Amino acid sequence: MLYQAYQFYTNATAPARSFAQFGLNAIAPFAAQLNGNGGTIRHYAAACELISRSTLTHTRPPYGIKSVRVDNRDVAVTEEPLAKTPFGTLLRFRKDIDVAQPRVLVVAPLSGHFATLLRNTVETLLQDHDVCITDWHNARDIPLSAGRFGFEDYIDHLIQWLRVIGPGGHVVAVCQPCVQVLAAVAIMAQSGDPAKPRSMTLMAGPIDTRINPTKVNELATEKPISWFESKLISRVPFPHPGAGRRVYPGFVQLTAFMSMNMERHRKAHLDLFKHLAEGEIEKAQSIKTFYDEYFAVLDLTAEFYLETVSWVFQEARLAKGELTWRGEKVDPRAIRRTMLLTVEGERDDICAIGQTAAAHDLCTGLRPHMKRHHLQAGVGHYGVFSGRRWESQVYPQVRNTILAMD
């Protein structure tokens, strides 16, 4: 009944949000004319805006990357689907240039948010690379007839999409899919697949969660997998296209994330009210932009979520050498010609120091000069792949790794 209760609450509170939006539309032209710190009208408009925004969305926000700077000029960017399944799209950001650039697959996490969370990651990479991304679909919009989508199916998608990109490509994984990417590259190396990537960058991913366990790791291991299935899995209600599909709802994951830093989110919304009331439009827009993305949630299929919790966080199968794919043992030692770069954040409270670097101990088939590690000082989890330090300090490491093998 979890999803039904959420849907009932969303429907029940919709009139209040609509009324607040009506009030905002009515008062906004007057509030915009006020100077100084606002007064009653501006405070009322700010309150209406916060109420109207107090909901989640379940539709992917736009990437909004219209152009990018390449060789000191702005070039147009268009989105081009290269392959599609019911569960995801291989999306290319095509640039209006004639020069060939290294082909890079950015593998986005499937953990409650859309791939647009990596907008800044993609935009930065686009300066020097031909970039594609795994644009995962919302499970609540995928009909039951499409079948299951589990951990092994995720790996299947990565292998097929690397083949679409073709030999000579590179892969960059962010957060949760570092495990699946390492597994996919190992499988391709084991079979001698010509499309195996030339470089593999793993950023803030849970390769071995037994190392420096975080609060996230502890939450995943303190309960049996049966508890997660009985308490956190729900069926998509009508009238959504995926009605009847068992999912781990995105709103549950968002609640878990927010509970870890509730004071920070409370302060952010107080600051938003203050900026709106005082007419500080740019400051307010910065907060609104973040939460427009943060409150866009994506449901995961139940089988993918439960297998990830069990195989990655509870059993550490890849780290222990126990992971299999379609009955075949996954052996990272088979990777010999794909350069490895791991990136970690000093203050990462989701994927702690050492968990991603553990990939180096697994990839024993790589010579020392084919392994690199970067520990980014002063950043948490999101700072590894987004923001000022990502652009100025982490990205050069990624770019140089790709350049060395291209």
N, C-alpha and C positions, 0 to 999 in steps of 0.2 A: 504493500500500500504506500510505500515511500514516494514513488513518482506521482501517484494519484493525489496524495496530500499536498505535494509541491504544486501540482497543476491547479488544485482547488484554491490554494492560497494565492497563486498568481492571478487567477481569474477573479477572485474575491476583491483583491486590492487594485485591480485595473481601473475601476471608476475613480478612485482617489487620485491615481496618477493622471488620469485624463482631466479631472477637474483642476489639478495643479498645473497641467500644461495649458489649459484654457486660461487660467489666471495669469500665467507667465506671458502668454501671447498678448493678453489684454494690457498688461502693465509694463511690459518690456520697453515699448517706444517712449514711455514717460520716464522710466528709470534711466534710460540711456542718455537723457538730456541733463540729468543731475550731475553736479560736480561735487568735489569734496568727498566726505565719507559716507554719503548716501542718505541716511535717514530712513524713515519708516517705509517708504515706497521701495527703495532699493533692497532693504532687508526682506520685505515681503516677496519681491521678485526672486531673491536668492533662495528663500525657503521653498517657493514653488518649484524652482529648478531642481533642487535637491530631491524633493518628493517625486517629481516627474521622472527622475533618473533612477529611482530606487527599484530597479528590476534587472533581471538578467536577460540576455539575448542568446539565441541558439543558432544564429546565422553567421557564417564567416564574414568578418569585416573585410573591406577591400585592402589589398596591399598598398595601393596608392602610389606605386613607384612609377612615375610618368617619364622621368629622365634621370640620367646619371652622368657624372663628370668623367670623361675618358680623354686622356691626352690633352688636357686643358680646353676641352670643349664639351658642351652639353649634348648628349645624344638621347634620342627617344627610346623608351622602353615599352614593349608590349608583352602581354602574357599570352603564351602559346602552349596549349595542352599537347604533350607528346604521346601520352598513354593514359588510359583510364580504366579503372575497375569499379565495382560498386563501392569499394572501401576507400579509394583514394585516386588522386590524379597526379601524374608526373607533369609538373608545370614548369615551363621554361620562361625565363625573362629575356626575351629576345631584344637585342640592341641593334640600332641602325648604324652598324659599322661593317667595314669590309675585312678588317684584320681578324684573323683567327686567334682566339684566346683559349687558355686551358679550360676544359669542361669540368665543372664541379657539381656534384649532387649534394645538396644540403638536406640532411635527414632530420626532420622535425620530430619533437617528442609527441607521443600520443598519450597525453596525460591530463586531459581536461580542458585544454585550450586549443585553439586553431593554430595552424602553422604560421599565421600572420604575426604571432608573437615574436617571430624571428625576422620581422621586417628590417630592422636595423642591421642584422647580420647579413641579410641578402643584399641590402643596398650598399654596404661597405664592400662586400665581395665583388659586386658587379663592376667596380672600377677597373678590375684587372682580369676578370674571369667571365666565362660563359656559364651562367648559373641556372640550375634547375632545383626544384624543391619537392619534397614529398608532401603534397597538399591533402592531408587526411580528411575524410568525410565524417560528418556527425552520425554516429550509429543510430540515433533515433529517427533518421531520415532514410535508413537503408532497410528495404523490405525483408521479411523473413526468407523469402524465396532466394535471396542472394547467398544464403548459407552462412556458415560460421567464419569467424576471423579470429584466429588465435596467434600465439607467439610464433609458430612456424610459418603461418600465412604471412605475417609481417616480414619475416626473412625472405620468403618467396618473392614478395613485392620488391624488396631491395635488389635481389639478384636479377629479376627481370628488368627492372628499371636501369640498373647499371649496364645491362646488355643493350637497352635502347640507346643510352648515351654513347655506348661503343667503347672499344679498346682505347686505352690512353687517358681515361677519365680519372677523376679524383673524388673522394668522398669526405664530407665534413659532417660529423654527428654531434648533436647538441643534447646533452642531458640523458634521459632515459634510454634512447635508442643506441647509445654507445655499445651496449651488450649485443644487440641484434646486428649492428654494423660489423663489429669484430667477428661475430659468428658467420655472417654472410661472406666476408672477405676470406675467412678461413676455409669455408666450404668451396668457394670459387678457386682458391689456391690448391685445395686438395684434388679438385677435378681438372685442374689445368685450364680453367675457363679463360679465354683470351680477353674477356671484358673485365677481369679483376682490376681494381683501381691501382694507379701508380703510387698514390699516397692516401693515407687514412688519418684524419684528424679527429680525435676523440676529446670532446670538451665537456668537463664537469659531469661525467657519466658514472653509473654505479657498477663498474667492472667487478669489484670485490667489496661488498658492503660490510664485510667482517672487519675491515680496517677502519679505525676511528669512527665507530657507529654514531650517527646523528640521531636527533629526535625522530626524524622520518624513518630511519632504519629500525629504531626501537619500536615504534608504533606498528611496523610491518611484521615484527617478529614476536610480539608479546601475546598475540592471539593465534589460534590454529586457523588454517585456511577455511575451515568450515564456518568459523565465525564471520569471516569476511563475506562469504557467500550468503549466509542467512541474514546478515544485518545490512549489507551495503549494496546488494544486487537487487534490482527491481525490473519490472517489465514496462516497456514504453506503452503509455495509454493511447487510446484513440483520441483525436483523429490523425495522429502523426503517421507518416508513411511506414515507419518501422514498428507500428503497433504490434505488441506481443513479443518483440525481441527483448531478451534479457540483457541489461546493460548496467554498467557502473555509471551513474549519472554524473555529468559534469558539475552540477550544483553541489553535489556531495564533496567532490574533490576541491572545489573552490572554498567551501566552508572549512575544510581541513587546512588548506593553505592559509586562509585568513585567520584562523584561530591561533596559528603559530605567531602571528604578528598583529594581533588585534589592536593594540595601542597605536601602532603606526598607521593602520587604516582609519581608525577613529580620528587621529590627528589630521590626516590628509583631508578628510571630509569637513572637519572644522575649518581647516585652512581654505578649502574650496568655498565654503560659505562666506568666510571673511573676504576673500578676494572678489567674489561676486558682489558682495554688499558694498565694497569700497571701489568698485569699478576697475579693478586690476585685471583686465581682460586676458592679457597674455599669461599671467601666472595661473589664472583660473583654467585657461585652455590647456595648459600643460598637464594639470591634474585630470581634467576631463578626458583628454586623449588617452592617458594611461588606463583609466578605469573603463573607458569604452572598450578597450581591448581585453582588460582583465575580467570584465563581467560578460564577455562573450564566451560561453561555455560549450564544450563538446562532450557528448557521451561516448564511452568506450564499450565495446562489446564485452559481455561478462567473461567470456572465455579468455580474451586477451588480458584483461585486468587480473583475473585470478591466476593465470599462468605466470604473469609477470611477478606478482607478489610472491608466489610460491617458488618459482624457479630462480628468480634473480635475488630477491631480498631475504627469503627464508632459507633457501637451500644453496644459494651461490653456486649453481651448477657449472657455469662457465669457468669460474675461478678454481673450482675443484676438479675440473677435467671431466665432468659428468654430463655435460649438455649434449643432447643428440638432436638431430634434425632429420625427419623422415626416416628414422631408424639408423641413421649414420652418426657416428661420433664426430663431434666438432673439435678439430685439433688446430689451435692457433699456431702450433709449431710449424705447420705447413706453409705459413706466410713467409716468403723469402725475398720477394721483389717489390713489396709495397712498403714505402717509408711510413713510419709511425710517428705521429706527433700527439702527445697528450697535453692537455691544458687544464689547470686547476686554479681555483680562486682561494686566496689566503683565508678569507672570512666566510667561505661557503658553509652554510649551516644545513644544506640539503644533501650535498654530496661532498663529504669531507676530504681533506688532503690525504692522498694515498690511494683513494678508491679508484680513481681513473688511471693513475700511474701504474697500478697493478697490471695493466695490459703489457707492460714491458717484460714482466716476469713470465707472462704466458707466451709471448712471441719470441721464443728462444731461437727460432730459425733465422731471425734477422741479425745481421752484423751490427756492431755498435754504431757505425756511421749512418745506419738506417733508422736509428731511434733518436727522438728528441723529446724533451719535456720542458714545459714552461709553467712556472708557478707565478701567477699574477698577484702582486702585492696590493693590498688595500681594497679588494673587491669581494663581494659575496657571490651568490650563485648567478644572478642575472648579469652582473658586471663582467662575467667571463665572456659573454657573447653579445652584449648590448651596452651602449653608452660610450663615454669618452675614452676610458681606458681600453675597452675592446678595440676602438678605432685606432688609437695611437700606439698601443703597446702589444696587445694580443694579435691583432690582425697582421702586423708585419711578420710575426712568427709563422702564421698560417700561410701567408703569401710566399714567404721564402721556402717553406717546405714544399709547396706545390711547384714553385719555380725550379727547385733543385731536381725534381723528378719529371718535369714535363719535357 
